[in-house]
Amino acid sequence: MSNSNNAQLELDLATFTLSANTLVKLVKRQVLTVDDALECLETTRLTLSNKEDLLKETPNCVLDVDWHLDNITAILEALRLRQKD
């Protein structure tokens, strides 16, 4: 993988991490509900649903977007369970 691809991967991972941390923080501070945060993720999924076109543009992309979105969803669902306790 070239340095350019490594840099892009690092940027993409940082973006997902920042997004996840921001959503979790907003839910914890009760600025957003878990449902609101999950709706944001669903909007992201829908926006990226045509990602085959994106992959054609970036054939060396190794970031599994669905995996990261699934992890953020799991974190938010765990928060929902904690809030019920």
N, C-alpha and C positions, 0 to 999 in steps of 0.2 A: 504494500500500500504506500503510495507516495506521501510526501510531507504535506502536500495540499489536501489529500484525502484525510490524513490524520487530523489536520487542523479543522477540517469541516466536521469530522466525527466528534471531536472534542467540543466544538461549538454546538453541535446538535444535542449532545449529551448534557451540556451545561444549560441549554434552553429547556430541555425536559425537566431537569432537576429544579431549575428556577421556577418553572410553571407549577410543578408539583408542590414545592415548598410554599409558594404563594397561595395556591388553592387551599392547602391544609391550614395555613395561618389564618386565612380569611374565614374559614369554617370555624376554627377554634375561637376566633374573636367574635363569632356570630355576625359577621358582616354578610356572609353567604350561608345559606343552608347547604347541607350535603346534596340535596336535590338540585340546587342551583349549580353547584360545582360539577355534579355529574352531567347536568345539561350542557355545561361548557365543554366537557370532554366529548359528549355526543356530537356537538356541533363541530368539534375538531375532527372527529371520525368521519362525519359526513363531508366535510371540506376536503379531506384527504382520500375519500372513497375512490376517487379517480387516480389513485397514486400510481397506477401502471404507467401513466404518462410521465409522472415525475421520475419513476425508475428508469424510463428510457433516456431521460435527460441526464440522470446520474447513475450510470451502470455500475459504478464501484461503491455505491451506497451499501453500507453494512448495518445501518441502524434499523432495528426492527421496531417500527413505529407502533404497531399493534401491541407488541409486548410491553412497551413503555406505557401506553395508554391503559392497558389492562392492570399494570402495577399501580398506577395512580388511582384507578377505579377501586382496586382492592384496599388501598390506604384509606380512601374516603369512606368505603363501606365499613371498615374497622372503626373509623371515627364515629360513624352513625351508631354502631353497637355500643361504644363507650358512652355516648351521649345519653343512651337509654338507661344506663345504670345509675 
